[in-house]
Amino acid sequence: MVGERAKGRFAESFSRLRRRAHLGRRDPYELHLDPSLRPRDVERIGVALDSVLAQREPVTRRLMASAVLSAYDKLNDTGRVRFFERMSEQLAPDVAAVDAAIETVRTSRTPNDRVAAERELRRVLTPSYARLFHVLTGLPEGVKLLIDLRADLLACRGDDPSLRRLDDELAGHLSTVFDVGLLELQLITWERSPAALLEKLIAYEAVHEIGSWDDLKYRLEGAQRCFAFIHPAMPDEPLIFVEVALTRGIAGNLPVLLGHAEGETGTAEGDTAIFYSITSCQPGLAGIQLGNELIKHVVERLRRDEPGLRNFATLSPIPDFRPWVERQLAGGDVTPGERAAFQDDLGSVRKLVNAQQVQHAPDGIRVGLLSMCARFLTEQGQTRSADSVANFHLSNGARIERLNWLANPAPYEIDRSFGIMANYRYDLGTIAVNVNEYLQSGTIDAASGVRELVR
């Protein structure tokens, strides 16, 4: 299904432009189309797209483009797929013109002719929808509209080569618009941040649900910090945000960290910054790497603002662990030490796993699962970790520092990793080496205590 988050945004943009242009309730650019975009309406969309690109007067061009998006907003899933198909076919590079330009480059005889031929080749290789994306960027909320448009495109492109080429161009355009140098690193606070932005944090949090306004307030005050990348064109829309707690030592229990359980919570005089949640908020920015840049910028900001910090680490979920354990147990793929810890009864272990009752299991189950978790994270025998979160942190130069049993006993965490969470440590002196070794050869840096868990 095509994403629903953009519903209504395109129409709102069109209405604002109409008001600015002092148009009445009816205007010559508005399109009324069947939601499924029947063949005659596909043709009308094609004419409208050509008209946008042919128009030279800026205000009129933006009105036309906004009218197209307003019509798109009312399409159903079938209609949106047909819209993208028409755009990708009609506004793609002209094959004959490209072939001719290549031949001209090949047969150029002088340096000046060669330069001119290469310039023409670049021009004909640039699809017309690239120009359309630039027009859309200039609309009210155009940056956000493009993100939402790409979210829809990602949901329906499949393996269609023309739609993937369209997506490549849109992703490239968004990569430029969202270059990290254009973004603002913002500290989100309870007192100073706008309510609209705070509401978005609650809505978007994807790692550890924010259960109430009081829960959000706790995460923004005292020893807690929340940082987000904000684009100037989207001041109330976080692109990605990270939640941090300042602690003494490396924390290994999430409920305590969040103030949901008794124990030593964070302290503003702590020596360690614990990154416990990072959430990407905009599906349309998938594949545009902002997470690693956010962590780097936050570390730099914290080192400046909190000079007492000595350690930077995470308390991270292991979301891909459970499916791997189930496959290993089903195939009997355990080490002799793990089999002994499980008392040679893999069937009973599978029942506990399936019933989500490992938190009440004997010590042998705990020892065996921690051994399997250490193997899962460190001994995959592949060029990349099989766990998505581990791969993210290892790609950024972190070390697997510690595994924590029942670090998060919430049902959702028991379901995906039996409550086990990992600490990834960012040692500023080894990050560059770790990144190079991991990306080049798949070498994983893990503390000796993690490797010693393997039985």
Residue pairs with C-beta under 8 A, 6 or more apart in sequence:
1 77
1 155
2 77
2 80
2 81
2 152
2 155
2 156
3 148
3 151
3 152
3 155
3 283
5 148
5 151
5 283
6 73
6 145
6 148
6 149
6 151
6 152
7 73
8 73
9 73
9 141
9 144
9 145
9 148
10 66
10 69
10 70
10 72
10 73
10 145
10 148
11 70
11 73
11 74
12 141
13 66
13 69
13 70
13 139
13 140
13 141
13 142
13 145
14 30
14 66
14 67
14 69
14 70
15 70
16 140
17 62
17 63
17 66
17 139
17 140
18 27
18 63
21 59
21 63
23 63
27 63
27 67
29 63
29 64
29 67
30 67
30 70
30 71
31 44
31 45
31 48
31 67
31 68
31 70
31 71
32 71
33 41
33 44
33 45
33 71
33 74
33 75
33 79
34 41
34 79
35 74
35 75
35 76
35 78
35 79
36 75
36 76
36 78
36 79
36 82
37 45
37 75
37 78
37 79
37 80
37 82
37 83
41 79
42 82
42 83
42 86
45 68
45 71
45 83
45 86
45 87
46 86
46 90
48 64
48 67
48 68
48 71
49 68
49 86
49 87
49 90
49 91
49 132
50 90
51 64
52 61
52 64
52 65
52 68
52 132
52 135
53 91
53 128
53 131
53 132
53 135
55 61
55 64
58 138
61 135
62 135
62 138
62 139
65 132
65 135
65 136
65 139
66 139
69 136
69 139
69 145
69 149
72 80
72 83
72 149
75 83
77 156
80 152
80 156
81 156
84 152
84 153
84 156
84 157
84 163
84 166
85 160
85 162
85 163
87 129
87 132
87 166
88 129
88 162
88 163
88 165
88 166
89 162
90 128
91 127
91 128
91 129
91 132
92 127
92 128
92 129
92 162
92 165
93 124
93 125
93 126
93 127
94 124
97 124
98 121
98 124
98 125
101 117
101 120
101 121
101 123
101 124
101 125
102 121
104 117
104 120
104 121
105 114
105 117
105 118
105 121
108 114
108 116
108 117
127 165
127 166
127 169
129 166
129 169
129 170
130 169
130 173
133 146
133 169
133 170
133 173
134 173
136 142
136 145
136 146
136 149
137 143
137 146
137 173
137 177
139 145
141 233
141 234
142 233
143 177
143 231
143 233
143 234
144 233
144 234
144 237
146 170
146 173
146 174
146 177
146 284
147 174
147 282
147 284
147 285
148 284
149 170
149 284
150 167
150 170
150 171
150 174
150 284
150 285
151 282
151 283
151 284
151 286
153 163
153 166
153 167
153 170
154 167
154 283
154 284
154 286
156 163
157 163
157 164
157 166
157 167
171 287
171 288
174 284
174 285
174 288
175 288
177 231
178 231
178 239
178 285
178 288
178 290
180 229
180 290
180 293
180 297
182 231
182 232
183 229
183 230
183 231
183 239
183 290
184 229
184 230
184 231
184 232
185 227
185 228
185 229
185 294
185 297
185 298
185 301
186 193
186 227
186 228
186 229
186 230
187 225
187 226
187 227
187 301
188 197
188 198
188 201
188 220
188 226
188 227
188 228
188 238
188 241
189 220
189 221
190 198
190 216
190 217
190 220
190 221
193 220
194 235
194 236
196 236
197 228
197 235
197 236
197 237
197 238
198 216
200 236
200 237
200 238
200 281
201 210
201 216
201 226
201 238
201 241
202 210
202 213
202 216
204 238
204 241
204 279
204 281
205 277
205 279
206 279
206 280
207 276
207 277
207 278
207 279
207 317
208 243
208 254
208 258
208 276
208 277
208 408
210 216
210 219
215 258
218 224
218 258
218 259
219 226
219 243
219 258
220 226
222 266
222 268
223 245
223 246
223 247
223 265
223 266
223 267
223 268
223 270
224 243
224 244
224 245
224 246
224 266
225 243
225 244
225 245
225 246
225 273
225 302
226 241
226 242
226 243
226 244
227 241
227 242
227 244
227 294
227 297
227 298
227 301
228 238
228 239
228 240
228 241
228 242
229 238
229 239
229 240
229 241
229 290
229 293
229 294
229 297
230 237
230 238
230 239
231 237
231 239
237 281
237 282
238 281
239 280
239 281
239 282
239 285
239 290
240 278
240 279
240 280
240 281
240 282
240 290
240 291
240 294
241 278
241 279
241 281
241 294
242 275
242 277
242 278
242 279
242 294
242 295
242 298
243 275
243 276
243 277
243 278
244 273
244 274
244 275
244 276
244 298
244 302
245 251
245 257
245 265
245 266
245 273
245 274
245 276
246 266
246 267
246 268
246 269
246 270
246 272
246 273
246 274
246 306
246 309
247 257
247 264
247 265
247 266
247 267
247 270
247 271
247 272
247 273
247 274
248 264
248 267
248 269
248 270
248 271
248 272
249 271
249 272
249 311
250 272
250 274
250 311
250 313
250 401
250 402
250 423
250 425
251 257
251 266
251 272
251 274
251 276
251 315
251 423
252 315
252 402
252 404
252 407
252 421
252 423
253 261
253 263
253 404
253 407
254 276
254 315
254 407
254 408
254 410
254 413
254 421
255 261
255 408
255 409
256 262
256 263
256 264
256 265
257 265
257 266
257 274
257 276
257 315
258 276
259 265
266 274
269 308
270 308
270 309
271 308
271 309
271 310
271 311
272 309
272 310
272 311
272 312
272 313
273 299
273 302
273 306
273 309
273 311
273 312
273 313
274 313
274 314
274 315
275 295
275 298
275 312
275 313
275 314
275 315
275 316
276 314
276 315
276 316
278 291
278 294
278 295
280 286
280 290
280 291
291 392
292 392
292 395
292 396
295 396
295 426
296 396
299 312
299 426
299 428
302 309
302 312
303 309
311 425
312 425
312 426
312 428
313 401
313 423
313 424
313 425
313 426
314 393
314 398
314 422
314 423
314 424
314 425
315 404
315 407
315 421
315 422
315 423
316 389
316 390
316 393
316 421
316 422
316 423
316 424
317 389
317 408
317 413
317 416
317 417
317 421
318 373
318 376
318 377
318 387
318 389
318 390
318 416
318 417
318 420
318 421
318 422
319 387
319 388
319 389
319 416
319 417
320 386
320 387
320 388
320 389
320 416
321 373
321 376
321 387
321 416
321 417
321 418
321 420
322 353
322 415
322 416
322 417
322 418
324 376
324 386
325 353
325 369
325 372
325 376
325 418
326 350
326 353
327 333
328 334
328 372
329 346
329 349
329 350
329 353
330 350
332 346
334 342
334 346
334 368
334 372
335 371
335 375
335 454
335 455
337 371
337 454
337 455
338 368
338 371
338 372
338 455
339 346
340 455
341 364
341 365
341 367
341 368
341 371
341 455
342 348
342 349
342 364
342 365
342 368
343 364
349 365
349 368
352 358
352 361
352 365
353 418
356 411
356 414
356 415
358 365
358 366
358 369
358 414
358 418
358 419
359 406
359 409
359 414
359 418
359 419
366 405
367 455
368 455
369 418
369 420
370 403
370 405
370 420
370 453
371 453
371 454
371 455
373 403
373 417
373 420
373 453
374 403
374 446
374 450
374 451
374 453
374 454
375 454
376 386
376 387
377 385
377 387
377 390
377 400
377 403
377 422
377 444
377 446
377 450
378 400
378 444
378 446
378 450
378 451
378 454
379 454
380 386
382 442
383 441
383 442
384 391
384 442
385 391
385 394
385 444
389 422
390 400
390 422
390 424
393 424
394 400
394 424
394 434
394 438
394 444
394 445
395 435
395 438
395 439
396 426
396 431
396 435
397 426
397 430
397 431
397 432
397 433
397 434
397 435
397 438
398 424
398 425
398 426
398 431
398 434
398 445
399 424
399 425
399 426
399 427
399 430
399 434
399 445
399 446
399 447
400 422
400 423
400 424
400 444
400 445
400 446
400 447
400 450
401 422
401 423
401 424
401 425
401 447
401 450
402 422
402 423
402 447
402 449
402 450
403 420
403 421
403 422
403 423
403 450
403 453
404 420
404 421
404 422
404 423
405 419
405 420
406 419
406 420
407 413
407 419
407 420
407 421
408 419
408 421
409 419
410 419
413 419
413 421
425 447
430 445
434 445
437 443
437 445
438 444
438 445
